[in-house]
Amino acid sequence: MKRAIVLLSGGIDSTTTLYLAKKQSYKCSALIFDYGQRHKKEIRAAVEVAKRAKVAYRVIRISLPWKGSSLLDIKKKIPINRKFKGIPSTYVPARNTIFLSFALSYAEATDAEAIFIGAHALDFSGYPDCRPEYFKSFQRVVEKGTKKKNIKILTPLINMTKAEIIRLGIKLGAPLDLTWSCYKGGKRPCGVCDSCRLREKGFLRYNKIS
């Protein structure tokens, strides 16, 4: 059976990606990162998703003491109701590079053929490490800097809208009810951070096209 490493954050995108990888007959191992983010709700959500999907998972704890993001520094405010222009303070410097590097090491050590990540570049916050050209560049890192060389970085959602991702997740039977998106991590989603707004927009559009 084909093997894949799936980056699992506990949100809609990564959950849908995990179920898509399973649908494509990959034996999946999920990587979940505890990197000092403001709350643990997304980590708990990711663990529950992995358990529901019946895939092996690891929670990787890393420290980013230099912070550099409002997701890591509680002294910085999470932006609310902002216009989706520019790179917001919630961007974590080089986060996907760090995550993909761990996933690449894991894939090479376990003879996995692919790394799945649920990034997309249409309805998103504008992070530079979620764009197609970034993943194409990282693929070259794989080819030039590893012994295995043929591990594929797969971004199946990259050109999809949030509504399309939700539709795909539902079609695949992904447990979207277990997912968590809010940056603030309260008892209930705040409804005004970028992630909450993109989630709401996605479901509203999904309901219109369904």
N, C-alpha and C positions, 0 to 999 in steps of 0.2 A: 504493500500500500504506500502511496505517496505520503510524505511527511511535510508538515508545514508548521511554522511558528506564527502565531497570531497575536498582535498587540491588542490587548483588551483593556479599555479604560472604564467600562461600565456604562457608556453612553449608547445612543441609538446606532451610530455609525459603526463602531467597533463590534457591537453585538450582531448587527446585520452581516458584517464582514465575516465574523466567525461562522455563522450559519451558512453563508455562501461557500466558504471554504469546505465545510463539511459536505455540502451538497455536491461539490466538485470532487468528492471522494478522497479528500486529504485526511490523514490522521493528524489531528491538530493538538498542539500544545500551546496554551495561552500564557503570555507574559503580562503580568499586572504590576504597575509601578507605584510604589509609595515613595514619592520624591519630595515630601515635605509640603504638599499642597494644603490649603487652608482647612480642608475637612476630609474625613475618611469615608464619606457616604458613597462616593464613586468607586472607591476600592471595594467596599462591601457589596455594592451592586455588581461589580465585575466578578467577584467570587461567586455570587449567586448565579450569575449568567453561566459561568464556566461549569458549575455544578449541574445546572439544568441541562446544559449541552452535553454533559457527561464527557468532558475533556480534561486531560491533565492540565494543571495550572501551577504557576509559581508566582508568589508575590516578591518582587525585588525591591528592597529598601536601599535607597541611595540618598546622599546628602548634597544639597546645593547651597552651602552656607553663604555664598555671595548674593543669593536671592535674585534681584533684577527683574522681578515680576510681581504684580499685585496678587497673583495666585499663591505666591510664596511669602510675601511680606505683609503682615496684617496691618502695618502702619500705612499702607497704600490702599486707597479706596478702589473697589471694583467699579469700573465705569457702568453707568446705567443709562438706558434709553439713548445711546449715542448713535450718531450716523455712522454707517458702516464704511468709513473712509480712513485710510491710514492703518498703521499697526497699533493695536490697543495695548494698554499696560498689562493686560492678561497674557501677553506673549511671554513664554518662558524661553530665555536664550538657549538656542541649539537643542531644544527638548527632543525633537524627532531624531536629530543626529545621535543623541545619547541613547534613546530608546532603540533605534535601529542598530546601533553598534552592539548593544547587548543581545538583541535578537540575532544579529549576524553571527556572533560568537556561539550562541546557543545552537543555531542552525548548522554551523560548520561542525561543531562538536558532536552533534547527534545525527548527522548525515541527512538533514532536512533539505528538501528541494526548493522551498519557497518561504518567503516572509510576507504575510498579509498585514496591511495597515489600512484603516478605514478613513483615510484622508480624502477630502473632496474640496474642489476649488470653485464652486459656484455659490451656494448659500453657506458662506463661512466668514470668519472674523477678519481675514486678511493676513494670517500668519505666513511669513515667507517660506517656512518649511512644510507647507501643505500644498505647494504648487507643483504641477507636472514636471517642470524643468528641474526642480530640486530632486525629485525621485529618479529622474533620468541620470542626474549627476551622481547620486548615491549608487546607482547600479554600476557605474563605472568604477567606483571605489571597490565594490564587491569583486569586479573582474580583475582589477589591478592589485588588490591588496589581500587576497585570500588564497589559500591553497586549493579550495574546492572550485572556486571561480564561477560555477554555473548556478549558484543560488539566485533565484529570481525575486525581485522586490515587486510585489503585486499590489496595485491600488485600484481595485475593481469599481470603486465608487467615485473616482476622481472627477468625472464629468457629469455627475448626477446632482439634481437638486435634492433638497432635504425631503420634499414630498415624494420624489421618486425612490429615495432610500427607504422611507417609511413603507411605501407600497411593496418594495422588494422584501423588506424585513417581515412584513405581515404574510406575504406569499410563502416565505421560507419557514414560517412558524417560529420566528425568533421571538423570545419573550420580552418584547419592548416594554411591557408593564414593569419589569424589574429594573429598567435602566434609570439612570440619574444624569441630569444635564446641568443643573444650576451650579454656578461658580461659588455661590455663597454657602451652600450646605446647611441651610436651616431645616426646621421640621417640615416645611413645605417650600417648593421652589419660589424664588423671589419674583419671577415673572418679568423682570426688567433688565437683567444682565444680558449680554450678547447671546449666550448659550440658551437661556430660557426663551428669548425672543425668536431665535432661529428654530427652536423646537416647536413653539406655538405656530409660527408661520408655516412650518412644514406640515403639521397636522391639519391646519386650516385648508391648505392647498390640496392635501391628500383627500380631504372630505369632499372637496369640489370636483376632483377628477375621478373619484370612485363611483 
